[in-house]
Amino acid sequence: MGKYNDELATAGVLLAADGLRASSEGARVVFAGGAPSVIDGPFSEIGELMAGYWVIRVETMDEARDWAKRIPFRDGVVELRRVFEPEDFPAG
């Protein structure tokens, strides 16, 4: 994984990357009807847990897909999503 992170950094596209600790050390804040409630981990929905993340700046979603296909995973799922930029919001 370190080699992959180095490749992202060398290419100049890596903005942030971190691994996350186990869900047993986390909590979720759930809002229902405007009221928050806290649920302490661990969480059982293994397929829905995020173990880490990368934030990369690329020109197109195709470029993001190309980088994601190079991640050295044996098993797993990677979700690609855009980050909001100031220009995504109307001036006002």
PyMOL Python script that loads the backbone (N, CA, C, O; Angstrom):
from pymol import cmd

cmd.read_pdbstr("""\
ATOM      1  N   MET A   1       0.826  -1.186   0.000  1.00  0.00           N
ATOM      2  CA  MET A   1       0.000   0.000   0.000  1.00  0.00           C
ATOM      3  C   MET A   1       0.876   1.258   0.000  1.00  0.00           C
ATOM      4  O   MET A   1       0.530   2.267  -0.614  1.00  0.00           O
ATOM      5  N   GLY A   2       1.989   1.181   0.683  1.00  0.00           N
ATOM      6  CA  GLY A   2       2.902   2.314   0.709  1.00  0.00           C
ATOM      7  C   GLY A   2       3.389   2.688  -0.673  1.00  0.00           C
ATOM      8  O   GLY A   2       3.505   3.869  -0.998  1.00  0.00           O
ATOM      9  N   LYS A   3       3.677   1.682  -1.492  1.00  0.00           N
ATOM     10  CA  LYS A   3       4.137   1.929  -2.862  1.00  0.00           C
ATOM     11  C   LYS A   3       3.066   2.649  -3.668  1.00  0.00           C
ATOM     12  O   LYS A   3       3.363   3.582  -4.415  1.00  0.00           O
ATOM     13  N   TYR A   4       1.818   2.213  -3.512  1.00  0.00           N
ATOM     14  CA  TYR A   4       0.703   2.861  -4.207  1.00  0.00           C
ATOM     15  C   TYR A   4       0.572   4.317  -3.760  1.00  0.00           C
ATOM     16  O   TYR A   4       0.407   5.208  -4.593  1.00  0.00           O
ATOM     17  N   ASN A   5       0.645   4.558  -2.465  1.00  0.00           N
ATOM     18  CA  ASN A   5       0.565   5.927  -1.951  1.00  0.00           C
ATOM     19  C   ASN A   5       1.708   6.779  -2.494  1.00  0.00           C
ATOM     20  O   ASN A   5       1.512   7.947  -2.829  1.00  0.00           O
ATOM     21  N   ASP A   6       2.901   6.194  -2.580  1.00  0.00           N
ATOM     22  CA  ASP A   6       4.046   6.912  -3.144  1.00  0.00           C
ATOM     23  C   ASP A   6       3.806   7.270  -4.610  1.00  0.00           C
ATOM     24  O   ASP A   6       4.180   8.357  -5.053  1.00  0.00           O
ATOM     25  N   GLU A   7       3.181   6.354  -5.368  1.00  0.00           N
ATOM     26  CA  GLU A   7       2.882   6.617  -6.772  1.00  0.00           C
ATOM     27  C   GLU A   7       1.899   7.782  -6.903  1.00  0.00           C
ATOM     28  O   GLU A   7       2.061   8.639  -7.772  1.00  0.00           O
ATOM     29  N   LEU A   8       0.876   7.812  -6.035  1.00  0.00           N
ATOM     30  CA  LEU A   8      -0.082   8.918  -6.053  1.00  0.00           C
ATOM     31  C   LEU A   8       0.620  10.242  -5.756  1.00  0.00           C
ATOM     32  O   LEU A   8       0.387  11.246  -6.429  1.00  0.00           O
ATOM     33  N   ALA A   9       1.484  10.227  -4.737  1.00  0.00           N
ATOM     34  CA  ALA A   9       2.203  11.449  -4.349  1.00  0.00           C
ATOM     35  C   ALA A   9       3.145  11.902  -5.454  1.00  0.00           C
ATOM     36  O   ALA A   9       3.206  13.091  -5.766  1.00  0.00           O
ATOM     37  N   THR A  10       3.876  10.972  -6.045  1.00  0.00           N
ATOM     38  CA  THR A  10       4.811  11.303  -7.120  1.00  0.00           C
ATOM     39  C   THR A  10       4.080  11.891  -8.320  1.00  0.00           C
ATOM     40  O   THR A  10       4.593  12.791  -8.985  1.00  0.00           O
ATOM     41  N   ALA A  11       2.884  11.382  -8.596  1.00  0.00           N
ATOM     42  CA  ALA A  11       2.088  11.888  -9.719  1.00  0.00           C
ATOM     43  C   ALA A  11       1.475  13.252  -9.405  1.00  0.00           C
ATOM     44  O   ALA A  11       0.962  13.922 -10.301  1.00  0.00           O
ATOM     45  N   GLY A  12       1.527  13.663  -8.141  1.00  0.00           N
ATOM     46  CA  GLY A  12       0.993  14.972  -7.759  1.00  0.00           C
ATOM     47  C   GLY A  12      -0.508  15.021  -7.601  1.00  0.00           C
ATOM     48  O   GLY A  12      -1.092  16.104  -7.613  1.00  0.00           O
ATOM     49  N   VAL A  13      -1.160  13.854  -7.451  1.00  0.00           N
ATOM     50  CA  VAL A  13      -2.619  13.845  -7.325  1.00  0.00           C
ATOM     51  C   VAL A  13      -3.100  13.602  -5.893  1.00  0.00           C
ATOM     52  O   VAL A  13      -4.274  13.825  -5.597  1.00  0.00           O
ATOM     53  N   LEU A  14      -2.224  13.154  -5.008  1.00  0.00           N
ATOM     54  CA  LEU A  14      -2.626  12.816  -3.643  1.00  0.00           C
ATOM     55  C   LEU A  14      -2.789  14.071  -2.795  1.00  0.00           C
ATOM     56  O   LEU A  14      -1.855  14.859  -2.654  1.00  0.00           O
ATOM     57  N   LEU A  15      -3.996  14.254  -2.226  1.00  0.00           N
ATOM     58  CA  LEU A  15      -4.257  15.358  -1.313  1.00  0.00           C
ATOM     59  C   LEU A  15      -4.297  14.881   0.132  1.00  0.00           C
ATOM     60  O   LEU A  15      -3.869  15.606   1.030  1.00  0.00           O
ATOM     61  N   ALA A  16      -4.809  13.663   0.374  1.00  0.00           N
ATOM     62  CA  ALA A  16      -4.889  13.117   1.733  1.00  0.00           C
ATOM     63  C   ALA A  16      -5.085  11.614   1.647  1.00  0.00           C
ATOM     64  O   ALA A  16      -5.662  11.109   0.685  1.00  0.00           O
ATOM     65  N   ALA A  17      -4.602  10.900   2.659  1.00  0.00           N
ATOM     66  CA  ALA A  17      -4.801   9.453   2.743  1.00  0.00           C
ATOM     67  C   ALA A  17      -4.622   9.044   4.196  1.00  0.00           C
ATOM     68  O   ALA A  17      -3.641   9.418   4.838  1.00  0.00           O
ATOM     69  N   ASP A  18      -5.558   8.288   4.702  1.00  0.00           N
ATOM     70  CA  ASP A  18      -5.465   7.803   6.079  1.00  0.00           C
ATOM     71  C   ASP A  18      -6.183   6.479   6.209  1.00  0.00           C
ATOM     72  O   ASP A  18      -7.173   6.218   5.525  1.00  0.00           O
ATOM     73  N   GLY A  19      -5.672   5.653   7.095  1.00  0.00           N
ATOM     74  CA  GLY A  19      -6.369   4.440   7.495  1.00  0.00           C
ATOM     75  C   GLY A  19      -7.179   4.771   8.731  1.00  0.00           C
ATOM     76  O   GLY A  19      -6.830   5.682   9.482  1.00  0.00           O
ATOM     77  N   LEU A  20      -8.243   4.049   8.942  1.00  0.00           N
ATOM     78  CA  LEU A  20      -9.109   4.283  10.098  1.00  0.00           C
ATOM     79  C   LEU A  20      -9.024   3.122  11.066  1.00  0.00           C
ATOM     80  O   LEU A  20      -8.883   1.970  10.654  1.00  0.00           O
ATOM     81  N   ARG A  21      -9.110   3.421  12.348  1.00  0.00           N
ATOM     82  CA  ARG A  21      -9.095   2.380  13.373  1.00  0.00           C
ATOM     83  C   ARG A  21     -10.386   1.570  13.315  1.00  0.00           C
ATOM     84  O   ARG A  21     -11.337   1.942  12.627  1.00  0.00           O
ATOM     85  N   ALA A  22     -10.404   0.473  14.037  1.00  0.00           N
ATOM     86  CA  ALA A  22     -11.560  -0.431  14.040  1.00  0.00           C
ATOM     87  C   ALA A  22     -12.826   0.279  14.512  1.00  0.00           C
ATOM     88  O   ALA A  22     -12.771   1.212  15.313  1.00  0.00           O
ATOM     89  N   SER A  23     -13.955  -0.176  14.005  1.00  0.00           N
ATOM     90  CA  SER A  23     -15.227   0.441  14.387  1.00  0.00           C
ATOM     91  C   SER A  23     -15.515   0.277  15.879  1.00  0.00           C
ATOM     92  O   SER A  23     -16.330   1.015  16.432  1.00  0.00           O
ATOM     93  N   SER A  24     -14.863  -0.675  16.534  1.00  0.00           N
ATOM     94  CA  SER A  24     -15.060  -0.852  17.981  1.00  0.00           C
ATOM     95  C   SER A  24     -14.571   0.374  18.756  1.00  0.00           C
ATOM     96  O   SER A  24     -14.961   0.581  19.906  1.00  0.00           O
ATOM     97  N   GLU A  25     -13.725   1.178  18.131  1.00  0.00           N
ATOM     98  CA  GLU A  25     -13.223   2.385  18.770  1.00  0.00           C
ATOM     99  C   GLU A  25     -13.991   3.627  18.313  1.00  0.00           C
ATOM    100  O   GLU A  25     -13.615   4.748  18.655  1.00  0.00           O
ATOM    101  N   GLY A  26     -15.052   3.435  17.549  1.00  0.00           N
ATOM    102  CA  GLY A  26     -15.790   4.560  16.980  1.00  0.00           C
ATOM    103  C   GLY A  26     -17.194   4.690  17.518  1.00  0.00           C
ATOM    104  O   GLY A  26     -17.619   3.946  18.402  1.00  0.00           O
ATOM    105  N   ALA A  27     -17.892   5.637  16.975  1.00  0.00           N
ATOM    106  CA  ALA A  27     -19.290   5.889  17.327  1.00  0.00           C
ATOM    107  C   ALA A  27     -19.967   6.489  16.111  1.00  0.00           C
ATOM    108  O   ALA A  27     -19.310   7.041  15.228  1.00  0.00           O
ATOM    109  N   ARG A  28     -21.278   6.376  16.071  1.00  0.00           N
ATOM    110  CA  ARG A  28     -22.081   7.011  15.036  1.00  0.00           C
ATOM    111  C   ARG A  28     -23.063   7.951  15.715  1.00  0.00           C
ATOM    112  O   ARG A  28     -23.617   7.629  16.766  1.00  0.00           O
ATOM    113  N   VAL A  29     -23.271   9.085  15.124  1.00  0.00           N
ATOM    114  CA  VAL A  29     -24.302  10.002  15.591  1.00  0.00           C
ATOM    115  C   VAL A  29     -25.405   9.955  14.539  1.00  0.00           C
ATOM    116  O   VAL A  29     -25.195  10.307  13.378  1.00  0.00           O
ATOM    117  N   VAL A  30     -26.579   9.514  14.969  1.00  0.00           N
ATOM    118  CA  VAL A  30     -27.714   9.338  14.075  1.00  0.00           C
ATOM    119  C   VAL A  30     -28.736  10.432  14.391  1.00  0.00           C
ATOM    120  O   VAL A  30     -29.085  10.660  15.549  1.00  0.00           O
ATOM    121  N   PHE A  31     -29.205  11.099  13.342  1.00  0.00           N
ATOM    122  CA  PHE A  31     -30.197  12.144  13.514  1.00  0.00           C
ATOM    123  C   PHE A  31     -31.545  11.642  13.023  1.00  0.00           C
ATOM    124  O   PHE A  31     -31.657  11.161  11.896  1.00  0.00           O
ATOM    125  N   ALA A  32     -32.561  11.750  13.856  1.00  0.00           N
ATOM    126  CA  ALA A  32     -33.922  11.366  13.494  1.00  0.00           C
ATOM    127  C   ALA A  32     -34.855  12.435  14.046  1.00  0.00           C
ATOM    128  O   ALA A  32     -34.875  12.688  15.251  1.00  0.00           O
ATOM    129  N   GLY A  33     -35.622  13.057  13.170  1.00  0.00           N
ATOM    130  CA  GLY A  33     -36.523  14.106  13.612  1.00  0.00           C
ATOM    131  C   GLY A  33     -35.789  15.288  14.225  1.00  0.00           C
ATOM    132  O   GLY A  33     -36.347  15.994  15.064  1.00  0.00           O
ATOM    133  N   GLY A  34     -34.556  15.509  13.822  1.00  0.00           N
ATOM    134  CA  GLY A  34     -33.776  16.623  14.328  1.00  0.00           C
ATOM    135  C   GLY A  34     -33.051  16.352  15.631  1.00  0.00           C
ATOM    136  O   GLY A  34     -32.308  17.206  16.114  1.00  0.00           O
ATOM    137  N   ALA A  35     -33.254  15.175  16.207  1.00  0.00           N
ATOM    138  CA  ALA A  35     -32.614  14.844  17.487  1.00  0.00           C
ATOM    139  C   ALA A  35     -31.473  13.856  17.260  1.00  0.00           C
ATOM    140  O   ALA A  35     -31.667  12.830  16.607  1.00  0.00           O
ATOM    141  N   PRO A  36     -30.289  14.153  17.790  1.00  0.00           N
ATOM    142  CA  PRO A  36     -29.172  13.228  17.635  1.00  0.00           C
ATOM    143  C   PRO A  36     -29.171  12.147  18.709  1.00  0.00           C
ATOM    144  O   PRO A  36     -29.538  12.395  19.857  1.00  0.00           O
ATOM    145  N   SER A  37     -28.757  10.953  18.323  1.00  0.00           N
ATOM    146  CA  SER A  37     -28.500   9.888  19.293  1.00  0.00           C
ATOM    147  C   SER A  37     -27.166   9.250  18.916  1.00  0.00           C
ATOM    148  O   SER A  37     -26.798   9.201  17.743  1.00  0.00           O
ATOM    149  N   VAL A  38     -26.451   8.765  19.924  1.00  0.00           N
ATOM    150  CA  VAL A  38     -25.116   8.214  19.713  1.00  0.00           C
ATOM    151  C   VAL A  38     -25.164   6.706  19.862  1.00  0.00           C
ATOM    152  O   VAL A  38     -25.731   6.180  20.819  1.00  0.00           O
ATOM    153  N   ILE A  39     -24.559   6.015  18.898  1.00  0.00           N
ATOM    154  CA  ILE A  39     -24.430   4.564  18.941  1.00  0.00           C
ATOM    155  C   ILE A  39     -22.941   4.260  18.961  1.00  0.00           C
ATOM    156  O   ILE A  39     -22.219   4.612  18.029  1.00  0.00           O
ATOM    157  N   ASP A  40     -22.485   3.614  20.012  1.00  0.00           N
ATOM    158  CA  ASP A  40     -21.079   3.241  20.114  1.00  0.00           C
ATOM    159  C   ASP A  40     -20.805   1.980  19.311  1.00  0.00           C
ATOM    160  O   ASP A  40     -21.658   1.097  19.217  1.00  0.00           O
ATOM    161  N   GLY A  41     -19.600   1.897  18.726  1.00  0.00           N
ATOM    162  CA  GLY A  41     -19.185   0.716  17.973  1.00  0.00           C
ATOM    163  C   GLY A  41     -18.916  -0.424  18.916  1.00  0.00           C
ATOM    164  O   GLY A  41     -18.928  -0.216  20.129  1.00  0.00           O
ATOM    165  N   PRO A  42     -18.677  -1.599  18.432  1.00  0.00           N
ATOM    166  CA  PRO A  42     -18.422  -1.923  17.024  1.00  0.00           C
ATOM    167  C   PRO A  42     -19.710  -2.024  16.219  1.00  0.00           C
ATOM    168  O   PRO A  42     -20.798  -2.205  16.765  1.00  0.00           O
ATOM    169  N   PHE A  43     -19.553  -1.901  14.906  1.00  0.00           N
ATOM    170  CA  PHE A  43     -20.678  -1.990  13.989  1.00  0.00           C
ATOM    171  C   PHE A  43     -20.560  -3.275  13.193  1.00  0.00           C
ATOM    172  O   PHE A  43     -19.471  -3.654  12.762  1.00  0.00           O
ATOM    173  N   SER A  44     -21.684  -3.939  13.003  1.00  0.00           N
ATOM    174  CA  SER A  44     -21.658  -5.272  12.396  1.00  0.00           C
ATOM    175  C   SER A  44     -21.751  -5.265  10.880  1.00  0.00           C
ATOM    176  O   SER A  44     -21.499  -6.296  10.257  1.00  0.00           O
ATOM    177  N   GLU A  45     -22.100  -4.156  10.270  1.00  0.00           N
ATOM    178  CA  GLU A  45     -22.279  -4.110   8.818  1.00  0.00           C
ATOM    179  C   GLU A  45     -20.926  -4.022   8.125  1.00  0.00           C
ATOM    180  O   GLU A  45     -20.565  -2.975   7.588  1.00  0.00           O
ATOM    181  N   ILE A  46     -20.186  -5.111   8.138  1.00  0.00           N
ATOM    182  CA  ILE A  46     -18.824  -5.125   7.612  1.00  0.00           C
ATOM    183  C   ILE A  46     -18.746  -4.541   6.209  1.00  0.00           C
ATOM    184  O   ILE A  46     -17.828  -3.776   5.916  1.00  0.00           O
ATOM    185  N   GLY A  47     -19.676  -4.880   5.346  1.00  0.00           N
ATOM    186  CA  GLY A  47     -19.661  -4.404   3.970  1.00  0.00           C
ATOM    187  C   GLY A  47     -19.881  -2.908   3.843  1.00  0.00           C
ATOM    188  O   GLY A  47     -19.648  -2.342   2.775  1.00  0.00           O
ATOM    189  N   GLU A  48     -20.324  -2.257   4.910  1.00  0.00           N
ATOM    190  CA  GLU A  48     -20.605  -0.828   4.858  1.00  0.00           C
ATOM    191  C   GLU A  48     -19.585   0.007   5.628  1.00  0.00           C
ATOM    192  O   GLU A  48     -19.732   1.226   5.726  1.00  0.00           O
ATOM    193  N   LEU A  49     -18.569  -0.626   6.166  1.00  0.00           N
ATOM    194  CA  LEU A  49     -17.577   0.099   6.950  1.00  0.00           C
ATOM    195  C   LEU A  49     -16.458   0.619   6.067  1.00  0.00           C
ATOM    196  O   LEU A  49     -16.028  -0.051   5.127  1.00  0.00           O
ATOM    197  N   MET A  50     -15.997   1.802   6.374  1.00  0.00           N
ATOM    198  CA  MET A  50     -14.880   2.389   5.653  1.00  0.00           C
ATOM    199  C   MET A  50     -13.618   2.149   6.476  1.00  0.00           C
ATOM    200  O   MET A  50     -13.579   2.471   7.663  1.00  0.00           O
ATOM    201  N   ALA A  51     -12.592   1.587   5.853  1.00  0.00           N
ATOM    202  CA  ALA A  51     -11.352   1.273   6.564  1.00  0.00           C
ATOM    203  C   ALA A  51     -10.287   2.340   6.357  1.00  0.00           C
ATOM    204  O   ALA A  51      -9.328   2.421   7.125  1.00  0.00           O
ATOM    205  N   GLY A  52     -10.450   3.143   5.341  1.00  0.00           N
ATOM    206  CA  GLY A  52      -9.493   4.200   5.045  1.00  0.00           C
ATOM    207  C   GLY A  52      -9.971   4.967   3.835  1.00  0.00           C
ATOM    208  O   GLY A  52     -11.006   4.655   3.246  1.00  0.00           O
ATOM    209  N   TYR A  53      -9.196   5.980   3.474  1.00  0.00           N
ATOM    210  CA  TYR A  53      -9.616   6.779   2.329  1.00  0.00           C
ATOM    211  C   TYR A  53      -8.422   7.480   1.690  1.00  0.00           C
ATOM    212  O   TYR A  53      -7.371   7.669   2.302  1.00  0.00           O
ATOM    213  N   TRP A  54      -8.632   7.852   0.451  1.00  0.00           N
ATOM    214  CA  TRP A  54      -7.711   8.703  -0.294  1.00  0.00           C
ATOM    215  C   TRP A  54      -8.522   9.877  -0.814  1.00  0.00           C
ATOM    216  O   TRP A  54      -9.682   9.713  -1.192  1.00  0.00           O
ATOM    217  N   VAL A  55      -7.933  11.038  -0.834  1.00  0.00           N
ATOM    218  CA  VAL A  55      -8.492  12.185  -1.531  1.00  0.00           C
ATOM    219  C   VAL A  55      -7.468  12.541  -2.600  1.00  0.00           C
ATOM    220  O   VAL A  55      -6.325  12.890  -2.305  1.00  0.00           O
ATOM    221  N   ILE A  56      -7.909  12.442  -3.849  1.00  0.00           N
ATOM    222  CA  ILE A  56      -7.014  12.752  -4.960  1.00  0.00           C
ATOM    223  C   ILE A  56      -7.648  13.838  -5.815  1.00  0.00           C
ATOM    224  O   ILE A  56      -8.871  13.953  -5.880  1.00  0.00           O
ATOM    225  N   ARG A  57      -6.816  14.625  -6.465  1.00  0.00           N
ATOM    226  CA  ARG A  57      -7.312  15.656  -7.386  1.00  0.00           C
ATOM    227  C   ARG A  57      -6.922  15.225  -8.790  1.00  0.00           C
ATOM    228  O   ARG A  57      -5.749  15.211  -9.161  1.00  0.00           O
ATOM    229  N   VAL A  58      -7.952  14.873  -9.562  1.00  0.00           N
ATOM    230  CA  VAL A  58      -7.758  14.463 -10.951  1.00  0.00           C
ATOM    231  C   VAL A  58      -8.729  15.243 -11.825  1.00  0.00           C
ATOM    232  O   VAL A  58      -9.660  15.872 -11.321  1.00  0.00           O
ATOM    233  N   GLU A  59      -8.516  15.202 -13.112  1.00  0.00           N
ATOM    234  CA  GLU A  59      -9.341  15.983 -14.042  1.00  0.00           C
ATOM    235  C   GLU A  59     -10.691  15.334 -14.349  1.00  0.00           C
ATOM    236  O   GLU A  59     -11.685  16.029 -14.566  1.00  0.00           O
ATOM    237  N   THR A  60     -10.721  13.999 -14.367  1.00  0.00           N
ATOM    238  CA  THR A  60     -11.945  13.305 -14.789  1.00  0.00           C
ATOM    239  C   THR A  60     -12.222  12.100 -13.902  1.00  0.00           C
ATOM    240  O   THR A  60     -11.338  11.602 -13.205  1.00  0.00           O
ATOM    241  N   MET A  61     -13.463  11.645 -13.944  1.00  0.00           N
ATOM    242  CA  MET A  61     -13.824  10.422 -13.222  1.00  0.00           C
ATOM    243  C   MET A  61     -13.103   9.227 -13.826  1.00  0.00           C
ATOM    244  O   MET A  61     -12.776   8.281 -13.110  1.00  0.00           O
ATOM    245  N   ASP A  62     -12.851   9.252 -15.124  1.00  0.00           N
ATOM    246  CA  ASP A  62     -12.099   8.166 -15.751  1.00  0.00           C
ATOM    247  C   ASP A  62     -10.695   8.065 -15.159  1.00  0.00           C
ATOM    248  O   ASP A  62     -10.194   6.964 -14.934  1.00  0.00           O
ATOM    249  N   GLU A  63     -10.065   9.203 -14.910  1.00  0.00           N
ATOM    250  CA  GLU A  63      -8.735   9.184 -14.302  1.00  0.00           C
ATOM    251  C   GLU A  63      -8.805   8.631 -12.875  1.00  0.00           C
ATOM    252  O   GLU A  63      -7.918   7.891 -12.451  1.00  0.00           O
ATOM    253  N   ALA A  64      -9.848   8.987 -12.144  1.00  0.00           N
ATOM    254  CA  ALA A  64     -10.035   8.447 -10.793  1.00  0.00           C
ATOM    255  C   ALA A  64     -10.222   6.929 -10.843  1.00  0.00           C
ATOM    256  O   ALA A  64      -9.671   6.201 -10.017  1.00  0.00           O
ATOM    257  N   ARG A  65     -10.997   6.463 -11.814  1.00  0.00           N
ATOM    258  CA  ARG A  65     -11.197   5.016 -11.983  1.00  0.00           C
ATOM    259  C   ARG A  65      -9.871   4.316 -12.277  1.00  0.00           C
ATOM    260  O   ARG A  65      -9.588   3.248 -11.734  1.00  0.00           O
ATOM    261  N   ASP A  66      -9.062   4.930 -13.143  1.00  0.00           N
ATOM    262  CA  ASP A  66      -7.770   4.327 -13.484  1.00  0.00           C
ATOM    263  C   ASP A  66      -6.887   4.191 -12.245  1.00  0.00           C
ATOM    264  O   ASP A  66      -6.245   3.158 -12.053  1.00  0.00           O
ATOM    265  N   TRP A  67      -6.848   5.229 -11.400  1.00  0.00           N
ATOM    266  CA  TRP A  67      -6.067   5.144 -10.165  1.00  0.00           C
ATOM    267  C   TRP A  67      -6.640   4.073  -9.231  1.00  0.00           C
ATOM    268  O   TRP A  67      -5.885   3.309  -8.629  1.00  0.00           O
ATOM    269  N   ALA A  68      -7.956   4.015  -9.109  1.00  0.00           N
ATOM    270  CA  ALA A  68      -8.583   3.046  -8.204  1.00  0.00           C
ATOM    271  C   ALA A  68      -8.290   1.608  -8.634  1.00  0.00           C
ATOM    272  O   ALA A  68      -8.109   0.735  -7.785  1.00  0.00           O
ATOM    273  N   LYS A  69      -8.242   1.359  -9.926  1.00  0.00           N
ATOM    274  CA  LYS A  69      -7.969   0.004 -10.413  1.00  0.00           C
ATOM    275  C   LYS A  69      -6.549  -0.453 -10.093  1.00  0.00           C
ATOM    276  O   LYS A  69      -6.243  -1.642 -10.191  1.00  0.00           O
ATOM    277  N   ARG A  70      -5.688   0.476  -9.715  1.00  0.00           N
ATOM    278  CA  ARG A  70      -4.302   0.131  -9.376  1.00  0.00           C
ATOM    279  C   ARG A  70      -4.102  -0.140  -7.880  1.00  0.00           C
ATOM    280  O   ARG A  70      -3.004  -0.514  -7.466  1.00  0.00           O
ATOM    281  N   ILE A  71      -5.141   0.043  -7.072  1.00  0.00           N
ATOM    282  CA  ILE A  71      -5.005  -0.185  -5.627  1.00  0.00           C
ATOM    283  C   ILE A  71      -4.661  -1.654  -5.400  1.00  0.00           C
ATOM    284  O   ILE A  71      -5.314  -2.531  -5.966  1.00  0.00           O
ATOM    285  N   PRO A  72      -3.657  -1.933  -4.591  1.00  0.00           N
ATOM    286  CA  PRO A  72      -3.225  -3.328  -4.404  1.00  0.00           C
ATOM    287  C   PRO A  72      -4.078  -4.107  -3.405  1.00  0.00           C
ATOM    288  O   PRO A  72      -3.557  -4.645  -2.428  1.00  0.00           O
ATOM    289  N   PHE A  73      -5.378  -4.167  -3.646  1.00  0.00           N
ATOM    290  CA  PHE A  73      -6.278  -4.951  -2.797  1.00  0.00           C
ATOM    291  C   PHE A  73      -6.394  -6.360  -3.342  1.00  0.00           C
ATOM    292  O   PHE A  73      -6.349  -6.575  -4.553  1.00  0.00           O
ATOM    293  N   ARG A  74      -6.541  -7.308  -2.450  1.00  0.00           N
ATOM    294  CA  ARG A  74      -6.879  -8.669  -2.847  1.00  0.00           C
ATOM    295  C   ARG A  74      -8.394  -8.790  -2.890  1.00  0.00           C
ATOM    296  O   ARG A  74      -8.945  -9.389  -3.814  1.00  0.00           O
ATOM    297  N   ASP A  75      -9.062  -8.231  -1.907  1.00  0.00           N
ATOM    298  CA  ASP A  75     -10.524  -8.195  -1.822  1.00  0.00           C
ATOM    299  C   ASP A  75     -10.910  -6.828  -1.289  1.00  0.00           C
ATOM    300  O   ASP A  75     -10.130  -6.203  -0.569  1.00  0.00           O
ATOM    301  N   GLY A  76     -12.082  -6.360  -1.624  1.00  0.00           N
ATOM    302  CA  GLY A  76     -12.558  -5.101  -1.086  1.00  0.00           C
ATOM    303  C   GLY A  76     -13.359  -4.320  -2.110  1.00  0.00           C
ATOM    304  O   GLY A  76     -13.520  -4.734  -3.258  1.00  0.00           O
ATOM    305  N   VAL A  77     -13.847  -3.196  -1.665  1.00  0.00           N
ATOM    306  CA  VAL A  77     -14.661  -2.313  -2.494  1.00  0.00           C
ATOM    307  C   VAL A  77     -14.122  -0.903  -2.320  1.00  0.00           C
ATOM    308  O   VAL A  77     -13.786  -0.496  -1.208  1.00  0.00           O
ATOM    309  N   VAL A  78     -14.040  -0.168  -3.399  1.00  0.00           N
ATOM    310  CA  VAL A  78     -13.627   1.226  -3.368  1.00  0.00           C
ATOM    311  C   VAL A  78     -14.761   2.049  -3.971  1.00  0.00           C
ATOM    312  O   VAL A  78     -15.225   1.772  -5.077  1.00  0.00           O
ATOM    313  N   GLU A  79     -15.190   3.044  -3.245  1.00  0.00           N
ATOM    314  CA  GLU A  79     -16.238   3.939  -3.727  1.00  0.00           C
ATOM    315  C   GLU A  79     -15.590   5.244  -4.171  1.00  0.00           C
ATOM    316  O   GLU A  79     -14.790   5.830  -3.440  1.00  0.00           O
ATOM    317  N   LEU A  80     -15.936   5.689  -5.361  1.00  0.00           N
ATOM    318  CA  LEU A  80     -15.396   6.940  -5.896  1.00  0.00           C
ATOM    319  C   LEU A  80     -16.476   8.014  -5.822  1.00  0.00           C
ATOM    320  O   LEU A  80     -17.590   7.823  -6.310  1.00  0.00           O
ATOM    321  N   ARG A  81     -16.136   9.144  -5.208  1.00  0.00           N
ATOM    322  CA  ARG A  81     -17.090  10.242  -5.102  1.00  0.00           C
ATOM    323  C   ARG A  81     -16.365  11.562  -5.217  1.00  0.00           C
ATOM    324  O   ARG A  81     -15.214  11.698  -4.801  1.00  0.00           O
ATOM    325  N   ARG A  82     -17.049  12.523  -5.784  1.00  0.00           N
ATOM    326  CA  ARG A  82     -16.484  13.868  -5.901  1.00  0.00           C
ATOM    327  C   ARG A  82     -16.636  14.613  -4.580  1.00  0.00           C
ATOM    328  O   ARG A  82     -17.572  14.380  -3.815  1.00  0.00           O
ATOM    329  N   VAL A  83     -15.696  15.507  -4.339  1.00  0.00           N
ATOM    330  CA  VAL A  83     -15.750  16.408  -3.191  1.00  0.00           C
ATOM    331  C   VAL A  83     -16.335  17.727  -3.685  1.00  0.00           C
ATOM    332  O   VAL A  83     -16.000  18.185  -4.777  1.00  0.00           O
ATOM    333  N   PHE A  84     -17.207  18.338  -2.885  1.00  0.00           N
ATOM    334  CA  PHE A  84     -17.744  19.637  -3.267  1.00  0.00           C
ATOM    335  C   PHE A  84     -16.638  20.676  -3.290  1.00  0.00           C
ATOM    336  O   PHE A  84     -15.769  20.693  -2.418  1.00  0.00           O
ATOM    337  N   GLU A  85     -16.677  21.531  -4.280  1.00  0.00           N
ATOM    338  CA  GLU A  85     -15.764  22.657  -4.421  1.00  0.00           C
ATOM    339  C   GLU A  85     -16.587  23.934  -4.272  1.00  0.00           C
ATOM    340  O   GLU A  85     -17.795  23.905  -4.505  1.00  0.00           O
ATOM    341  N   PRO A  86     -15.975  25.046  -3.893  1.00  0.00           N
ATOM    342  CA  PRO A  86     -16.732  26.296  -3.729  1.00  0.00           C
ATOM    343  C   PRO A  86     -17.551  26.671  -4.969  1.00  0.00           C
ATOM    344  O   PRO A  86     -18.651  27.209  -4.848  1.00  0.00           O
ATOM    345  N   GLU A  87     -17.016  26.389  -6.152  1.00  0.00           N
ATOM    346  CA  GLU A  87     -17.740  26.746  -7.378  1.00  0.00           C
ATOM    347  C   GLU A  87     -18.972  25.887  -7.617  1.00  0.00           C
ATOM    348  O   GLU A  87     -19.755  26.177  -8.522  1.00  0.00           O
ATOM    349  N   ASP A  88     -19.163  24.832  -6.825  1.00  0.00           N
ATOM    350  CA  ASP A  88     -20.365  24.010  -6.942  1.00  0.00           C
ATOM    351  C   ASP A  88     -21.591  24.683  -6.325  1.00  0.00           C
ATOM    352  O   ASP A  88     -22.718  24.230  -6.522  1.00  0.00           O
ATOM    353  N   PHE A  89     -21.369  25.755  -5.585  1.00  0.00           N
ATOM    354  CA  PHE A  89     -22.457  26.442  -4.903  1.00  0.00           C
ATOM    355  C   PHE A  89     -22.690  27.801  -5.540  1.00  0.00           C
ATOM    356  O   PHE A  89     -21.738  28.492  -5.904  1.00  0.00           O
ATOM    357  N   PRO A  90     -23.969  28.192  -5.677  1.00  0.00           N
ATOM    358  CA  PRO A  90     -24.240  29.496  -6.268  1.00  0.00           C
ATOM    359  C   PRO A  90     -23.745  30.631  -5.368  1.00  0.00           C
ATOM    360  O   PRO A  90     -23.776  30.525  -4.142  1.00  0.00           O
ATOM    361  N   ALA A  91     -23.295  31.701  -5.988  1.00  0.00           N
ATOM    362  CA  ALA A  91     -22.842  32.868  -5.221  1.00  0.00           C
ATOM    363  C   ALA A  91     -24.039  33.489  -4.518  1.00  0.00           C
ATOM    364  O   ALA A  91     -25.158  33.474  -5.031  1.00  0.00           O
ATOM    365  N   GLY A  92     -23.788  34.022  -3.360  1.00  0.00           N
ATOM    366  CA  GLY A  92     -24.932  34.654  -2.713  1.00  0.00           C
ATOM    367  C   GLY A  92     -24.720  34.838  -1.338  1.00  0.00           C
ATOM    368  O   GLY A  92     -25.592  35.360  -0.643  1.00  0.00           O
TER     369      GLY A  92
END
""", "prot")
cmd.dss("prot")
cmd.show_as("cartoon", "prot")
cmd.util.cbc("prot")
cmd.orient("prot")
